[in-house]
Amino acid sequence: MTNKGKILAVDDTRVSCNILSNVLMGKGYEVPAAINGKLTLLFRTSVFSGGLTLISPM
């Protein structure tokens, strides 16, 4: 399946991040997950450039 883009999933509940990541990866997105603000900033400033960030989606 072709990669449609990147979406960073952010939620303090690991289960919610995993569910969202699995659903979106099944749709062809690259979906790293962060469980707190510190990890979110780390991803956004180094590893994860561009893309969409979903914060506390559930």
C-alpha positions in Angstrom: 0.0 0.0 0.0 1.3 3.5 -0.8 2.2 5.8 2.1 -0.5 8.6 2.1 1.5 10.8 4.5 2.4 11.2 8.2 0.1 11.7 11.2 1.5 12.0 14.7 -0.9 10.6 17.2 -0.7 12.2 20.7 -2.6 11.0 23.7 -1.6 10.3 27.3 -3.3 6.9 27.1 -1.1 4.5 25.2 -4.1 2.3 24.3 -5.7 5.2 22.5 -2.5 6.0 20.6 -2.2 2.3 19.6 -5.8 2.1 18.4 -5.6 5.2 16.4 -2.2 4.3 14.9 -3.4 0.8 13.9 -6.5 2.2 12.2 -4.6 4.9 10.3 -1.7 2.6 9.3 -4.3 0.3 7.8 -5.4 3.2 5.7 -1.8 3.7 4.4 -0.5 6.5 6.7 2.8 6.5 8.6 1.7 7.0 12.3 4.2 7.4 15.1 2.7 7.9 18.5 3.6 10.1 21.5 2.2 9.8 25.0 3.1 13.2 26.4 4.0 16.7 25.4 7.7 16.2 25.8 7.7 13.3 23.3 5.5 15.3 21.0 8.0 18.2 20.9 10.9 15.8 20.4 9.1 14.1 17.4 8.1 17.5 15.9 11.5 19.0 16.2 13.7 16.1 15.1 12.2 12.9 13.8 8.7 14.0 12.5 9.0 16.9 10.1 5.8 17.8 8.3 2.5 16.0 8.5 -0.5 16.3 10.7 -0.5 16.1 14.5 -3.6 14.7 16.3 -3.7 15.6 20.0 -5.9 13.6 22.3 -8.1 12.4 19.5 -10.3 10.1 21.7 
